[in-house]
Amino acid sequence: MGNKYDLAIVGGGPAGSAAAWQAARAGLKVVCVDKARFPRDKACGDGLTPRAVALLDSMGLSEQLTQFHRIDGVRFSGAKNWQVPWPHRTGLPDYGYVARRTTLDAMLLEHAAAAGAEIRESTEVVGPVASGNRITGFKTKSAAGTEPIVADIVLAADGAYSPLKKAIGLKSKISGTAAVAIRAEMRSDRPDDHMFEVYPHVKVGKNTIPGYGWVFPLGGGQINVGIGYLTSYKRWRDINISQLLEQFTATLPPDWQLPQMDELRRSRAVQAWRLPMGFTAWPPWQPGLLLAGDALGAGKPTSGAGISKAIESGLHAARSAQLALDTTGPDDLSEYARVLRRRWGMQYRMGRIIQRCGREPALVGAAFSVFDHKITHRAIILGGYGWKAAKSYEPEPKPKSAARLEGPTESISR
C-alpha cells in the first residue's frame, strides 16, 4: 500500500492549489499531483476579477498580486461603446489584474507547498482506486515508477477533460454548457490600458453568435487578444476558430502594430481551449470523491470567468473534506453540494437557460441589440454592482476600429 493521506488532489491549477493550501492550513495531510512541471503555460484569458482578487487576498497573496497589471473596470465596444469602473463593494476590491497563468499557477502551487502540502510534479494519474462504491485513491506514474496513492478523500481538479472523472465514468444529473475559446498573447504599440476591453456582436456570415472578443492588457506593451463562443450555437462546429481570431485581430486599430497571425502561430502564441460551465458534474461528489474547477464545470455561465470559480470551488471542497472527516466520514460529502447550491445554484440555473437561447442566431442578435441600449447598460450595472456603479456609467464615442466582427464559416480548427 502506498502513502495514506487525508486528502489527495489531482491537478495543480487554481482549484487544486487552493484546495491544497486550505487543507494544509487546516492540518490535513494532503498531496497534490500534476502531470506537468511548473511553471507551465495554460490557455486562458488571464483575467482576475475583483472576486478572484478577494479570494487570493484571503489566502495571503495580496503582495504577490501587485506584480501583475492592474485593471480598474470593463469597457464594452459594440454598436455603442460604454465602460464601467469597478465600484467599492463589501468584501471586494475595486480592481482586478491580468496575470499570465505561467506565473499565477506556479505562485499558487508554491503557496500550497509553503502551507505544508506535499506537491508532486511530473506525476501522471493513470486510474482510480476504489473499495466498493467509494474512491480510495489513484494510481500514479512518474520517472520514479508507478505508485498508488491512498486517501480518505480524493479531489479531482484535473481540468475540462478530467481523465480521472472519465475513468470513473461519472454521469451528471445536470446538463451544463460549454464554450470554446482561442487567444494569442502578443506585443502591441498600444499604450498600456487599465480596462478589460470586451467586443460583443461576433458574427459568422450574417449570423450573430453567442460570444465575444476581448483585449486584456498584460502590461509592458503586451496584450492578450482572444475570442470565444458557446457550443449551444447549433452550427458551432462549422466555425473555423483560428480564422475567427485572425479576423477579429484585423479589426483592431492599425496603429497598435500587432504581429501577423502566421508569426503568432509559428511562435505557438495561439492556443485554443474548452470552457465547461454551469456544472457539468452534478452532484459534485460521490463517496470518497469531490470535483472542483473545470472538472466540475465551475465556470460562470454568463461570462466564462473561470479562475475565481476554480479557486472558490477548491476552497469549498477542502473545507467540506475537513468537515466530513470530522463528522460524517468520507462516504457522505453532501455538504459540498449544499454549499455550491447556496453560492451558485440560482445564478447557474439562469445561466444555463440563457445559454440555450444561444442556439438561434435571431435570438442572439435581438439580445445584443437590447444589450446595446443605454437603459440596459444601467440596469446591468445596477443589478451587478449597485447604484454607485450605475451612476459611474460612461458612454464613449465609437472608436475608429470596427466593433463588430464578421467571421468565416468553415470547419473548426482544433
Steps between C-alpha positions, in 0.01 A plus 500: 500500500623850412502808717172580678364855496196680633452673165665415167456753219535439128593823319721790605307785337312769697234260632746231609752745645235692693364174642850380593575829676170497691533136605861538611415809701226301673751236602407228253761277342466596137674421171447674167620332180524639148639348182671830406808661644438859608519766381294390203274697268123468495269638231288766668381858474721568807247733664467523879170664597456682833347182642807300400722765658297487822539122517875522441525778759329269751770243426771750595615581146429875490862603468578242231207621287652845458746359245210470253341771285215675683151530346249762615185402309343377178459676166248368247551575132188429297239690302527736797810524716487528875704420805460456872773530761474234768339650812581445864287208620494330837778243515627572149770734369427749222764353270615182334813383322615327185731215600673254271413150607865401474573724796168484686470123515861449609450762771188322630668161504801639688260662748335163564841339554598774745183423699610138536345322201708235326537584132586242237568638153562297183274234649215364290187342645425186300184381671286500813514260791168399656364289782141409425326819387751732672805654335798436726788637293664482160793346318787723390782475250820706504869470417540317831249234393139422592348554842152490650392794712241419764280768657186540703377749241611566141445835327486500119620842383657372181343728244227516240561150367570352850658161429414390853132587463495321164669190641248481784215539249312773684160599362360845570140573596542852364574572138742789524620712212833569335683751287807484282755779502828595339757761596840634409737700717684758292696822505320825422579868452178578682561688826443277803133531591335427834168364376380161383379566145211283376362484144149350469320447167706214365360417156558198282371582155171679565438330834579646842632222720508485882850611583739792528851612422737654751818699540657468846816705568783305660721806551841567352358541150344151497133413452284186512265501199235233475153397400257238629148375433249253638465148369124539545507678162369228271769542231796559728696211350495671159695801628873522433602646833856580392375704205247669728783617728699620200207701370432648842862605538480669158219727628720645773666840440791482252709737710527221761746336258395145588699206364361287217307188595748276316777634721292435811425144390867428434590619850216290647341810651157389372317253725142375506311332783163382624312666789246280684247715685187485710589165666586213269531257792210484745487405775858623550590203716466130548633296793865586541507743205456875445526700177613861459594752233455399136451136599186619677401739221532788743540774238252786523241437226424866431860608434729198488699630798682199637792591727294642786257209484783248493662653809171527687395143418840374613474682832146372559603146407782499754276639774233242420761223511619616841142516630423151372813352658400659831133390482331281240807334353606480134189307393284812537638818339157653435583822684708598198193483275299707748769769511525523120123508461474787748784690337429447130183294453255764379764696307617189314147378432411832336829497311423157353158620385645812339771301327251262342338801334834540320404221260308746284693784331184716481459487877868576552485798265191636674661453841811695398283779355330534838839473673627803305232733638610744770203407721615137489853610584385673815274210597784248461736714705235568765422129537862389498679776687245727667380860470839662545639311204193575288560870556857459374381357167699674226392482135792553263528619140526218247868425419633492147556124518214268417301390804314223323670188377394301198671166471531205267282190498746219437592185689620566854874489569582290803 
